[in-house]
């Protein structure tokens, strides 16, 4: 009987428009029809998300029509069973949306998002997300809680691994690419999954880099920096869903922030998807001291605009009584349900609620692994290459050390619930596979894991290193040391990894250090002690072959840092697009080492810098070496005076002056010299990946719309202000010839 009722409803809805996914108007009509049929309990059920921890209980809740979504079902049989109950055993047969944290791959694991951002290649990033969607959707998952597009400027924060780094423009470009990859060309495609941009908003600015901690971001900072990627994802990628953040900003938790969720997201951006809370973030508003109890938390979350509650159950418990007490109104409930149903219709769940589950044919496909390897190759940043020791040139014996040389689990990185370490190809394995017959490979991990403090086998490392032509040392951090709730106050290499490097350096055998980590680490002394350094992040399933190809020159490094690397923790926060103080340092200041004894108080000058570490980072945003070299010609502008509706045309020559084919990520930075508010010293506004053969030259053109120079000024209005601007084109945030132009 229930099945017949569902079919009747489906036919009624389908009759409103034969092409269900083509016109939004047709979906709105379907929502109207369905909403009028729904009881209050059925509406509340759509706003409730369950966790898959206890599916036997969940089946009963679903049958009662009290669940709109289930989190973390990964078995297609279980997914179909849950969906069958929702579709065929409830009064209205509304399908579930099954969600999962598919962050940087499902089975085929790609580099962590911070590593992907280092590629500066949005096409590759979009392909990675598309593959993740194809694999995940085969199990019934049609919704992912990604991308995380928080601006992150504090590497102590463990979740920086999930981010695209410190820059609003780069994060926007990569975020849009990820959303497009997950969602595909049409959400109704069975291989498409709804994206969920998180965390809305400001979570990446957690005080002290400590997870879940408070933030204090002004409205202007929100608009000019932290909200930029979210707005771009909504307007340029038709983002399906958004997740509220755990943090309270200026005392207001995000799940109860009407200004963010209603004023900005709904009214200003016209967002038509739905908002979901983060895990139990609604009840956590009680812990924040923002609500007296769970009932008030439900009230504030609903009134703020949180459409669906993740797992904490306050909507189910209190919505009816809150309505009777007139603390919420039915229109608010109806709007929330509309938003949820809209995405379910767009996903085509009413037409195709079930999944085939042909996982063996989809997981770890050859082309998926090839893309994962290419993404890893383009994510690894070459930080040092003394005397061009890389690529390796016919070594006869290689010594391989370190806890990350053969760590199939840890190379996958954080937020990998579904990846299988048995499919990981480690650097050691790839090295043996590709060169084991022709090169003598001497392997001893010496340290069992990154936190290992046992140095008793250092003697063995010294002995082996002396026998080798070159040392490959794989250090970094285990995957458990980054990610959610994994903040650190010390970013040095863990355990005795640094001491191992220092021991090896005494042998005089050249050392190539490869760092696998989920964040920037403070590695100044390790860089000095190494002949070459590759920063590989956590590179995913195919990290090993990618690294070996880079080490031997089958691939040429092209990645650039998506985040500034500080010399030490005391410099944090350190990011390139900072504001200029009234007393900026110029780099010639004295430091602790050369201050005269009994120097007078003002003898050092009055400038803004650290006496002991200066203002310069270890490595700047956008930095990254190649095996070849690139020469930039003079930057010319088609016009030096422009109106606000014009486009500035920038051109220059770029020559590969080295001996290897390579790709250069050209970066364009801009500075508004004087505005109604103080503005950053530089801001990334465009980048372009240019492929060049050895000795080849190209004339490169980059166009920048003057309208892209908008910001929220002193009047909190978004506009371009007339005035003078500086512009740089170069290989990083600290290079390039300055040219100037004027906007009238």
C-alpha positions as CSV (number, residue, x, y, z in Angstrom):
1,X,0.0,0.0,0.0
2,X,2.8,2.4,1.0
3,X,4.6,1.7,-2.3
4,X,1.4,2.5,-4.3
5,X,1.0,5.7,-2.4
6,X,4.6,6.7,-3.2
7,X,4.1,5.9,-6.9
8,X,0.9,8.0,-7.0
9,X,2.7,10.9,-5.4
10,X,5.7,10.5,-7.7
11,X,3.4,10.5,-10.8
12,X,1.6,13.6,-9.5
13,X,4.9,15.4,-9.0
14,X,6.3,14.2,-12.3
15,X,3.3,15.4,-14.2
16,X,4.1,19.0,-13.3
17,X,7.1,19.0,-15.6
18,X,8.4,16.2,-17.8
19,X,12.0,17.3,-17.5
20,X,12.4,17.5,-13.7
21,X,15.8,18.9,-13.5
22,X,15.8,21.5,-16.3
23,X,13.8,24.3,-14.8
24,X,14.0,25.5,-11.2
25,X,10.3,26.6,-11.6
26,X,9.2,23.0,-12.1
27,X,11.1,21.9,-8.9
28,X,9.4,24.7,-6.9
29,X,6.0,23.5,-8.1
30,X,6.9,20.0,-6.9
31,X,8.0,21.3,-3.6
32,X,4.7,23.2,-3.2
33,X,2.7,20.1,-3.9
34,X,4.7,18.0,-1.5
35,X,4.9,20.6,1.3
36,X,1.1,20.9,1.4
37,X,0.8,17.2,2.0
38,X,3.3,17.1,4.8
39,X,2.4,16.9,8.5
40,X,4.4,18.9,11.0
41,X,6.2,15.7,12.1
42,X,7.1,14.9,8.6
43,X,8.6,18.4,8.1
44,X,10.6,18.0,11.3
45,X,11.8,14.7,10.1
46,X,13.3,16.2,7.0
47,X,15.3,18.6,9.2
48,X,16.8,15.7,11.2
49,X,20.0,13.9,10.2
50,X,21.0,10.6,11.8
51,X,24.4,9.0,12.2
52,X,24.9,5.5,10.9
53,X,26.3,4.2,14.1
54,X,23.1,2.2,15.0
55,X,21.2,1.4,11.8
56,X,18.7,-0.9,13.4
57,X,17.4,2.0,15.4
58,X,17.7,4.2,12.4
59,X,15.5,2.0,10.3
60,X,12.7,2.4,12.8
61,X,13.2,6.2,12.8
62,X,13.2,6.4,9.0
63,X,10.0,4.3,8.9
64,X,8.3,6.8,11.2
65,X,9.2,9.5,8.6
66,X,11.5,11.3,11.2
67,X,14.8,11.4,9.2
68,X,15.7,13.4,6.2
69,X,19.3,12.3,6.0
70,X,21.7,9.7,7.3
71,X,25.3,10.3,7.8
72,X,28.1,7.9,6.9
73,X,26.5,4.9,5.3
74,X,29.2,3.4,3.0
75,X,27.7,0.0,2.2
76,X,25.4,0.1,-0.9
77,X,23.2,-2.7,0.5
78,X,22.6,-0.8,3.7
79,X,22.0,2.4,1.7
80,X,19.4,0.7,-0.4
81,X,17.7,-0.8,2.6
82,X,17.4,2.5,4.3
83,X,16.3,4.2,1.1
84,X,13.7,1.5,0.5
85,X,12.2,2.1,3.9
86,X,12.0,5.8,3.3
87,X,10.6,5.5,-0.2
88,X,8.3,2.5,0.2
89,X,7.3,2.4,3.8
90,X,6.6,6.0,4.7
91,X,3.4,7.9,3.9
92,X,5.0,10.3,1.4
93,X,8.0,8.3,0.3
94,X,10.5,11.1,0.5
95,X,14.0,9.7,-0.2
96,X,16.9,10.2,2.1
97,X,20.1,12.0,1.3
98,X,23.1,10.0,2.4
99,X,26.1,12.1,3.4
100,X,29.8,11.3,4.1
101,X,33.0,13.2,4.6
102,X,34.6,12.7,1.2
103,X,37.4,15.2,1.6
104,X,40.2,14.4,-0.7
105,X,39.1,11.1,-2.3
106,X,36.9,8.2,-1.4
107,X,38.8,5.1,-2.2
108,X,41.4,6.6,-4.5
109,X,43.0,9.1,-2.1
110,X,44.4,12.4,-3.5
111,X,46.8,14.8,-1.8
112,X,45.3,16.6,1.2
113,X,43.5,19.8,0.0
114,X,46.4,22.0,1.2
115,X,48.6,20.0,-1.1
116,X,46.1,20.2,-4.0
117,X,46.1,23.9,-3.6
118,X,49.8,23.9,-4.1
119,X,49.3,22.7,-7.6
120,X,47.7,26.0,-8.6
121,X,45.9,23.9,-11.1
122,X,42.1,24.1,-10.7
123,X,41.4,21.7,-13.6
124,X,43.4,19.0,-11.9
125,X,41.6,19.7,-8.6
126,X,38.2,19.6,-10.3
127,X,39.1,16.2,-11.8
128,X,40.1,14.9,-8.4
129,X,36.8,15.9,-6.9
130,X,34.9,14.3,-9.9
131,X,36.7,11.0,-9.3
132,X,35.9,11.2,-5.6
133,X,32.2,11.7,-6.4
134,X,32.2,8.8,-8.9
135,X,33.6,6.4,-6.3
136,X,31.5,7.6,-3.4
137,X,28.2,7.8,-5.3
138,X,28.5,4.1,-6.2
139,X,27.9,3.3,-2.5
140,X,24.8,5.5,-2.2
141,X,26.6,8.6,-1.0
142,X,25.1,11.7,-2.7
143,X,26.4,14.4,-0.4
144,X,29.9,15.3,0.8
145,X,30.9,17.7,3.6
146,X,33.5,19.4,1.4
147,X,35.2,21.5,0.3
148,X,36.5,23.2,3.4
149,X,37.2,26.8,2.3
150,X,38.1,28.4,5.5
151,X,40.9,30.9,5.2
152,X,43.6,29.4,7.3
153,X,46.6,31.4,8.4
154,X,47.8,29.5,11.5
155,X,49.6,26.2,10.9
156,X,49.1,25.3,14.5
157,X,45.5,24.6,13.6
158,X,45.2,20.9,12.6
159,X,42.4,21.5,10.1
160,X,44.7,23.6,8.0
161,X,45.3,20.3,6.2
162,X,41.8,20.4,4.8
163,X,42.1,24.0,3.7
164,X,43.4,25.6,0.5
165,X,45.6,27.9,2.6
166,X,45.8,31.6,3.5
167,X,44.7,33.4,0.4
168,X,41.0,34.3,-0.5
169,X,41.6,34.3,-4.2
170,X,43.4,31.0,-4.4
171,X,40.9,29.4,-2.0
172,X,38.0,30.7,-4.1
173,X,39.4,29.3,-7.3
174,X,40.2,25.9,-5.8
175,X,36.9,25.9,-3.9
176,X,34.9,26.5,-7.0
177,X,36.8,23.8,-8.8
178,X,36.1,21.3,-6.0
179,X,32.4,22.1,-6.0
180,X,32.2,21.7,-9.7
181,X,34.0,18.4,-9.5
182,X,31.8,17.0,-6.8
183,X,28.5,18.2,-8.3
184,X,29.3,17.5,-12.0
185,X,27.6,19.2,-14.8
186,X,24.2,18.3,-13.4
187,X,23.3,17.2,-9.8
188,X,20.8,14.7,-11.2
189,X,23.6,12.7,-12.7
190,X,23.9,9.5,-10.4
191,X,27.6,10.1,-10.1
192,X,27.2,13.6,-8.8
193,X,27.2,14.4,-5.1
194,X,26.1,17.6,-3.5
195,X,29.0,19.7,-2.1
196,X,28.8,21.3,1.3
197,X,31.1,24.3,1.7
198,X,32.4,24.6,5.3
199,X,32.7,26.1,7.8
200,X,30.5,29.1,7.7
201,X,32.2,31.2,8.9
202,X,35.6,32.2,10.2
203,X,36.5,28.9,11.7
204,X,40.1,29.1,10.3
205,X,40.8,32.1,12.5
206,X,40.5,30.1,15.7
207,X,42.3,31.9,18.5
208,X,45.8,30.4,19.1
209,X,45.2,27.9,16.3
210,X,43.3,25.8,18.9
211,X,40.5,23.9,17.3
212,X,36.9,24.9,18.1
213,X,38.2,28.1,19.7
214,X,36.6,31.5,19.5
215,X,37.2,34.0,16.8
216,X,37.0,37.8,16.7
217,X,36.5,38.8,13.1
218,X,35.0,42.2,12.3
219,X,32.3,42.5,9.7
220,X,34.7,44.1,7.3
221,X,37.2,41.3,7.7
222,X,34.5,38.8,7.1
223,X,33.4,40.5,3.9
224,X,36.9,41.2,2.5
225,X,38.6,38.0,3.5
226,X,36.8,35.1,5.2
227,X,33.6,35.1,3.2
228,X,35.0,35.6,-0.2
229,X,35.4,31.9,-1.1
230,X,31.9,31.1,0.1
231,X,30.3,33.8,-2.0
232,X,32.3,32.6,-5.0
233,X,31.2,29.0,-4.5
234,X,27.5,30.1,-4.2
235,X,27.6,32.4,-7.3
236,X,30.0,30.6,-9.6
237,X,29.5,26.9,-8.8
238,X,25.8,26.7,-7.7
239,X,26.8,25.3,-4.4
240,X,24.2,22.9,-3.0
241,X,24.7,23.1,0.8
242,X,26.7,25.0,3.5
243,X,27.7,23.9,6.9
244,X,27.8,26.2,10.0
245,X,31.1,26.4,11.9
246,X,31.8,25.3,15.5
247,X,33.2,28.6,16.6
248,X,31.6,31.6,18.1
249,X,32.6,34.9,16.6
250,X,32.4,38.0,18.7
251,X,30.4,35.9,21.2
252,X,27.9,34.5,18.7
253,X,28.2,30.8,17.7
254,X,27.8,30.3,13.9
255,X,24.8,28.0,14.3
256,X,22.9,30.8,15.9
257,X,24.2,33.7,13.8
258,X,21.3,35.3,11.9
259,X,23.5,38.0,10.4
260,X,25.6,35.3,8.6
261,X,22.9,32.9,7.7
262,X,20.0,35.2,6.9
263,X,21.4,38.6,6.0
264,X,24.5,37.6,4.0
265,X,23.8,34.1,2.8
266,X,20.2,34.3,1.9
267,X,19.4,38.0,1.3
268,X,22.7,39.3,-0.2
269,X,23.9,36.1,-2.0
270,X,20.4,34.6,-2.7
271,X,21.6,31.2,-1.7
272,X,18.9,28.5,-2.6
273,X,20.5,25.4,-1.1
274,X,20.2,24.3,2.5
275,X,22.3,24.9,5.6
276,X,23.3,22.0,7.9
277,X,24.8,22.3,11.3
278,X,28.2,20.8,12.1
279,X,28.2,17.7,14.3
280,X,26.2,18.6,17.4
281,X,27.1,22.3,17.0
282,X,23.6,23.2,17.9
283,X,23.7,21.6,21.4
284,X,27.2,23.0,21.8
285,X,25.8,26.5,21.9
286,X,24.8,25.6,25.4
287,X,28.5,24.9,26.2
288,X,29.4,28.3,24.6
289,X,27.0,29.9,27.1
290,X,24.9,31.3,24.3
291,X,21.9,29.1,25.3
292,X,20.5,28.0,28.6
293,X,19.5,24.5,27.4
294,X,19.0,22.4,24.3
295,X,15.5,23.7,23.7
296,X,16.8,27.3,23.5
297,X,19.6,26.0,21.2
298,X,17.0,24.6,18.8
299,X,15.1,27.8,18.9
300,X,18.1,30.0,18.1
301,X,19.4,27.7,15.4
302,X,16.1,27.5,13.6
303,X,15.5,31.2,13.8
304,X,19.0,31.9,12.6
305,X,18.5,29.7,9.5
306,X,20.0,26.3,10.1
307,X,17.8,24.0,8.0
308,X,19.1,20.6,9.0
309,X,20.5,19.4,12.3
310,X,23.4,17.0,12.3
311,X,22.8,14.2,14.8
312,X,22.0,16.2,18.0
313,X,18.2,15.8,17.8
314,X,17.0,19.0,19.3
315,X,14.7,19.8,16.4
316,X,12.9,16.4,16.8
317,X,12.7,17.0,20.6
318,X,11.5,20.6,20.7
319,X,10.2,22.1,17.5
320,X,6.5,21.2,18.2
321,X,6.6,22.8,21.7
322,X,8.5,25.9,20.3
323,X,5.8,26.3,17.7
324,X,3.1,26.1,20.4
325,X,4.9,28.7,22.5
326,X,5.3,30.9,19.3
327,X,9.1,31.1,19.7
328,X,9.4,29.9,16.2
329,X,6.9,30.1,13.3
330,X,5.7,27.6,10.8
331,X,6.9,29.7,7.9
332,X,10.5,29.3,9.1
333,X,10.0,25.5,9.3
334,X,8.4,25.5,5.8
335,X,11.4,27.5,4.4
336,X,13.9,25.0,5.9
337,X,12.0,22.0,4.4
338,X,11.7,23.7,1.1
339,X,15.5,24.2,1.0
340,X,16.1,20.5,1.8
341,X,13.6,19.2,-0.7
342,X,15.0,21.4,-3.4
343,X,18.4,19.7,-3.2
344,X,16.8,16.3,-3.1
345,X,14.8,17.0,-6.3
346,X,17.9,18.5,-7.9
347,X,19.8,15.3,-7.0
348,X,17.2,13.3,-8.8
349,X,16.6,11.2,-5.7
350,X,12.8,11.0,-6.2
351,X,13.4,9.4,-9.7
352,X,16.5,7.3,-8.8
353,X,16.7,6.6,-5.0
354,X,18.6,3.4,-5.3
355,X,22.2,2.6,-6.2
356,X,23.6,-0.3,-8.2
357,X,26.7,-0.7,-6.0
358,X,29.1,-1.9,-8.7
359,X,32.0,-0.9,-6.5
360,X,34.6,-3.3,-7.9
361,X,34.2,-1.8,-11.3
362,X,34.6,1.8,-9.9
363,X,37.1,1.8,-7.1
364,X,40.8,2.3,-7.9
365,X,40.3,2.4,-11.6
366,X,43.5,2.8,-13.6
367,X,42.5,6.3,-14.8
368,X,41.7,7.3,-11.2
369,X,45.1,6.2,-10.0
370,X,46.8,8.0,-12.9
371,X,45.0,11.2,-12.0
372,X,45.9,10.7,-8.3
373,X,49.6,10.3,-9.3
374,X,49.5,13.4,-11.5
375,X,47.9,15.5,-8.8
376,X,50.5,14.4,-6.3
377,X,53.3,15.2,-8.8
378,X,51.9,18.7,-9.2
379,X,51.4,19.2,-5.5
380,X,54.9,18.5,-4.3
381,X,56.9,21.8,-3.7
382,X,60.7,21.9,-4.3
383,X,62.0,24.1,-1.6
384,X,65.7,23.6,-2.0
385,X,68.0,22.2,-4.7
386,X,71.6,22.9,-3.8
387,X,74.0,22.5,-6.8
388,X,71.1,21.0,-8.8
389,X,71.5,17.6,-7.0
390,X,68.0,16.9,-8.3
391,X,66.9,15.2,-10.4
392,X,69.1,12.2,-9.4
393,X,71.6,11.3,-12.1
394,X,72.4,7.6,-12.2
395,X,73.2,6.9,-8.6
396,X,74.5,3.3,-8.0
397,X,73.5,3.1,-4.4
398,X,70.7,4.9,-2.5
399,X,70.2,4.8,1.2
400,X,66.6,5.3,2.3
401,X,65.7,6.3,5.9
402,X,62.9,7.7,7.9
403,X,59.5,6.8,9.3
404,X,57.6,8.1,6.3
405,X,59.5,6.2,3.6
406,X,57.2,3.2,3.9
407,X,54.1,4.4,5.8
408,X,51.1,3.4,3.6
409,X,48.6,4.6,6.2
410,X,50.2,7.9,7.1
411,X,50.8,9.1,3.5
412,X,47.0,9.1,3.0
413,X,46.7,12.0,5.4
414,X,43.8,13.2,7.6
415,X,40.1,12.7,6.9
416,X,40.5,9.4,5.2
417,X,37.7,7.2,6.5
418,X,37.4,5.0,3.4
419,X,40.8,4.8,1.8
420,X,42.7,1.5,2.1
421,X,46.3,1.6,3.0
422,X,46.7,-1.7,1.2
423,X,46.3,0.3,-2.1
424,X,48.9,2.9,-1.1
425,X,52.1,2.8,-3.1
426,X,54.8,4.1,-0.8
427,X,58.0,5.9,-1.9
428,X,60.1,2.8,-0.9
429,X,57.8,0.5,-2.9
430,X,57.8,2.8,-5.9
431,X,61.6,3.1,-5.7
432,X,62.0,-0.7,-5.7
433,X,59.5,-1.2,-8.5
434,X,61.1,1.4,-10.8
435,X,64.8,1.1,-10.0
436,X,65.3,-1.9,-7.8
437,X,67.0,-3.9,-10.6
438,X,69.5,-1.2,-11.6
439,X,70.2,0.6,-8.3
440,X,71.2,-0.8,-5.0
441,X,68.6,0.3,-2.4
442,X,69.6,0.2,1.2
443,X,66.6,0.7,3.4
444,X,66.4,1.1,7.2
445,X,63.6,3.2,8.7
446,X,65.7,3.8,11.9
447,X,62.6,5.4,13.4
448,X,59.4,3.4,13.6
449,X,57.1,6.4,13.4
450,X,57.4,10.2,13.4
451,X,57.2,10.6,17.2
452,X,59.7,7.9,17.9
453,X,62.5,9.1,20.3
454,X,64.6,6.0,20.1
455,X,68.0,6.9,18.7
456,X,69.7,3.6,19.4
457,X,70.0,2.6,15.7
458,X,71.6,5.9,14.6
459,X,74.9,4.1,14.3
460,X,73.3,1.8,11.7
461,X,72.2,4.9,9.7
462,X,75.7,6.3,9.7
463,X,77.2,3.1,8.5
464,X,74.6,2.7,5.7
465,X,74.8,6.3,4.6
466,X,78.6,6.1,4.1
467,X,78.0,3.2,1.6
468,X,75.6,5.2,-0.5
469,X,75.9,7.9,-3.2
470,X,72.9,9.7,-1.9
471,X,70.5,9.6,1.1
472,X,66.8,9.9,0.8
473,X,65.3,10.8,4.1
474,X,61.5,10.7,4.5
475,X,60.4,12.7,7.6
476,X,57.3,14.6,8.7
477,X,54.3,13.8,10.7
478,X,51.9,10.9,11.0
479,X,48.4,11.6,9.6
480,X,47.0,11.5,13.2
481,X,48.9,14.7,14.1
482,X,46.9,16.9,11.7
483,X,43.2,17.3,11.1
484,X,40.3,18.1,13.3
485,X,41.1,18.5,17.0
486,X,44.8,17.9,16.3
487,X,46.3,21.3,17.0
488,X,49.9,21.8,17.9
489,X,51.8,24.5,19.7
490,X,55.2,23.2,18.5
491,X,55.7,22.7,14.8
492,X,59.1,21.3,14.8
493,X,59.7,17.7,13.5
494,X,58.4,15.3,16.1
495,X,60.6,12.8,18.0
496,X,64.3,12.6,17.0
497,X,63.8,13.1,13.3
498,X,65.9,16.2,13.3
499,X,68.7,14.5,15.2
500,X,68.6,11.7,12.6
501,X,69.1,14.2,9.9
502,X,72.0,15.9,11.8
503,X,73.6,12.4,12.3
504,X,73.4,11.7,8.6
505,X,74.8,15.1,7.7
506,X,78.0,14.2,9.5
507,X,78.7,11.4,6.9
508,X,79.0,14.0,4.1
509,X,76.8,11.9,1.9
510,X,74.3,14.2,0.1
511,X,70.9,14.3,1.7
512,X,67.6,14.8,0.0
513,X,64.9,15.4,2.6
514,X,61.3,14.7,1.7
515,X,58.7,16.0,4.2
516,X,55.3,14.4,4.3
517,X,53.0,16.5,6.6
518,X,49.5,17.9,7.0
519,X,50.7,21.5,7.6
520,X,53.7,23.8,7.3
521,X,56.3,22.7,9.8
522,X,59.1,24.9,11.2
523,X,62.0,23.2,9.4
524,X,64.6,26.0,9.1
525,X,67.5,23.9,10.4
526,X,66.5,20.8,8.5
527,X,66.5,22.8,5.3
528,X,70.0,24.1,6.0
529,X,71.2,20.6,6.8
530,X,69.8,19.1,3.5
531,X,71.1,19.4,0.0
532,X,67.6,19.3,-1.4
533,X,64.1,19.5,0.2
534,X,60.8,18.4,-1.3
535,X,57.6,19.2,0.6
536,X,55.1,16.5,-0.3
537,X,52.3,17.2,2.2
538,X,50.4,13.9,2.7
539,X,50.3,12.9,-1.0
540,X,47.7,10.1,-1.0
541,X,47.4,6.7,-2.6
542,X,49.9,7.3,-5.4
543,X,52.3,9.5,-3.4
544,X,55.2,7.0,-3.9
545,X,55.3,6.9,-7.7
546,X,54.8,10.6,-7.8
547,X,57.8,11.3,-5.6
548,X,60.0,8.8,-7.4
549,X,59.1,10.4,-10.7
550,X,60.1,13.8,-9.3
551,X,63.3,12.5,-7.7
552,X,64.5,11.1,-11.0
553,X,63.2,13.8,-13.3
554,X,60.4,12.0,-15.0
555,X,58.3,14.8,-13.6
556,X,59.5,18.4,-13.0
557,X,58.3,20.1,-9.8
558,X,55.9,23.0,-10.5
559,X,54.0,23.4,-7.3
560,X,53.9,26.7,-5.3
561,X,53.3,27.2,-1.6
562,X,49.6,28.0,-0.8
563,X,50.6,29.2,2.6
564,X,53.5,31.0,4.2
565,X,56.1,28.9,6.0
566,X,57.2,30.7,9.2
567,X,60.7,30.3,10.7
568,X,59.3,29.6,14.1
569,X,56.0,29.4,15.9
570,X,56.6,32.8,17.4
571,X,56.1,34.5,14.0
572,X,52.5,33.1,13.7
573,X,50.2,34.5,12.3
574,X,52.3,35.2,9.3
575,X,50.8,35.7,5.9
576,X,51.8,37.7,2.8
577,X,48.7,39.9,2.4
578,X,49.1,41.6,5.7
579,X,48.4,45.3,6.3
580,X,51.2,47.8,6.3
581,X,51.8,49.4,9.7
582,X,52.6,53.1,10.3
583,X,56.2,52.0,11.1
584,X,57.0,49.2,8.7
585,X,60.4,47.5,8.8
586,X,62.6,47.7,5.7
587,X,64.8,44.7,6.3
588,X,67.9,46.5,7.5
589,X,67.1,46.4,11.2
590,X,69.5,45.1,13.8
591,X,68.7,41.7,15.4
592,X,69.5,40.1,18.8
593,X,72.9,39.0,17.5
594,X,74.3,42.4,16.7
595,X,72.7,44.8,19.2
596,X,75.5,46.7,21.0
597,X,75.8,46.2,24.8
598,X,74.0,48.9,26.7
599,X,72.4,50.3,23.5
600,X,70.1,53.2,24.2
601,X,66.3,52.5,24.1
602,X,65.8,54.2,20.7
603,X,69.0,53.2,19.0
604,X,67.4,50.3,17.2
605,X,64.8,52.5,15.6
606,X,61.1,52.2,16.1
607,X,60.0,49.7,13.5
608,X,57.5,46.7,13.5
609,X,59.6,43.6,13.6
610,X,60.9,40.7,15.8
611,X,64.3,41.3,17.2
612,X,65.1,37.6,17.1
613,X,63.6,36.4,13.8
614,X,62.8,39.5,11.8
615,X,59.7,39.8,9.6
616,X,60.7,37.5,6.7
617,X,59.3,33.9,6.6
618,X,61.3,30.8,5.9
619,X,59.4,30.5,2.6
620,X,57.0,33.0,1.1
621,X,53.5,32.3,-0.2
622,X,53.7,31.3,-3.9
623,X,57.3,30.1,-3.6
624,X,58.4,26.9,-5.3
625,X,61.4,25.9,-7.4
626,X,61.7,23.9,-10.6
627,X,64.5,21.8,-12.2
628,X,64.6,24.5,-14.8
629,X,64.7,28.3,-14.6
630,X,62.4,30.9,-16.0
631,X,63.1,34.4,-17.1
632,X,60.4,37.1,-17.0
633,X,60.5,39.9,-19.5
634,X,59.4,43.4,-18.9
635,X,55.8,43.7,-17.8
636,X,53.8,46.1,-20.0
637,X,50.2,47.4,-19.6
638,X,48.0,48.2,-22.6
639,X,46.8,51.2,-20.7
640,X,48.0,52.9,-17.6
641,X,44.8,54.8,-16.9
642,X,41.5,52.9,-16.8
643,X,37.9,53.3,-16.0
644,X,36.1,51.0,-13.7
645,X,34.3,49.1,-16.4
646,X,37.5,48.3,-18.3
647,X,39.9,45.4,-18.3
648,X,43.6,45.9,-17.7
649,X,45.7,43.9,-20.3
650,X,49.0,42.7,-18.9
651,X,51.7,41.2,-21.1
652,X,55.2,40.0,-20.7
653,X,57.6,37.4,-22.1
654,X,58.5,34.2,-20.3
655,X,61.5,32.1,-21.2
656,X,62.6,28.7,-20.0
657,X,66.3,29.3,-19.6
658,X,67.2,25.9,-18.2
659,X,67.8,22.4,-19.5
660,X,64.4,20.8,-18.6
661,X,60.9,21.2,-19.9
662,X,58.8,22.7,-17.2
663,X,55.7,24.6,-16.1
664,X,55.8,28.0,-14.4
665,X,52.9,29.2,-12.3
666,X,52.8,32.9,-13.2
667,X,51.3,35.0,-10.3
668,X,49.8,38.4,-10.5
669,X,49.7,40.6,-7.4
670,X,48.2,44.0,-6.9
671,X,48.2,46.7,-4.3
672,X,45.7,49.6,-3.8
673,X,48.1,52.3,-2.7
674,X,45.6,54.3,-0.7
675,X,42.0,53.7,0.1
676,X,39.2,54.6,2.4
677,X,40.6,51.8,4.7
678,X,44.1,50.4,5.0
679,X,44.5,47.5,2.5
680,X,47.0,44.6,2.2
681,X,50.5,45.2,0.9
682,X,49.8,42.7,-1.8
683,X,46.9,40.6,-3.0
684,X,46.9,37.7,-5.5
685,X,44.5,38.5,-8.3
686,X,45.3,36.0,-11.0
687,X,47.6,33.1,-11.8
688,X,48.3,31.1,-15.0
689,X,50.1,27.9,-15.5
690,X,52.5,28.2,-18.5
691,X,54.2,25.1,-20.0
692,X,57.5,25.7,-21.7
693,X,60.0,23.4,-23.4
694,X,63.7,23.9,-22.5
695,X,64.8,27.1,-24.3
696,X,61.3,28.0,-25.4
697,X,59.8,31.6,-25.0
698,X,56.2,32.7,-25.0
699,X,54.5,36.0,-24.9
700,X,52.0,35.7,-22.0
701,X,48.9,37.8,-21.5
702,X,46.9,38.1,-18.4
703,X,43.7,40.1,-18.2
704,X,42.3,41.6,-15.0
705,X,39.0,43.2,-14.8
706,X,39.0,46.4,-12.8
707,X,35.8,45.2,-11.2
708,X,37.8,42.5,-9.6
709,X,39.5,45.1,-7.4
710,X,36.4,45.6,-5.4
711,X,36.4,45.7,-1.6
712,X,34.2,46.8,1.3
713,X,35.4,50.3,2.2
714,X,34.8,52.5,5.2
715,X,31.1,52.8,4.3
716,X,30.8,49.0,4.2
717,X,29.8,49.2,0.5
718,X,31.4,46.9,-2.1
719,X,33.0,48.9,-4.8
720,X,36.3,49.9,-6.6
721,X,37.7,53.1,-5.3
722,X,39.5,55.4,-7.8
723,X,43.2,55.9,-7.2
724,X,46.7,54.6,-7.9
725,X,47.6,50.9,-7.9
726,X,50.8,48.9,-8.1
727,X,51.0,45.5,-9.8
728,X,53.6,42.7,-9.9
729,X,54.0,39.6,-12.1
730,X,56.3,37.0,-10.8
731,X,57.1,33.5,-9.5
732,X,56.0,34.2,-5.9
733,X,54.6,36.9,-3.6
734,X,58.0,38.4,-3.1
735,X,59.2,38.6,-6.8
736,X,58.3,40.6,-9.9
737,X,58.8,44.0,-11.4
738,X,56.5,46.6,-10.1
739,X,54.4,48.6,-12.6
740,X,51.7,51.1,-11.8
741,X,48.3,52.1,-13.1
742,X,45.5,54.4,-12.2
743,X,41.7,53.8,-12.0
744,X,39.5,56.8,-12.5
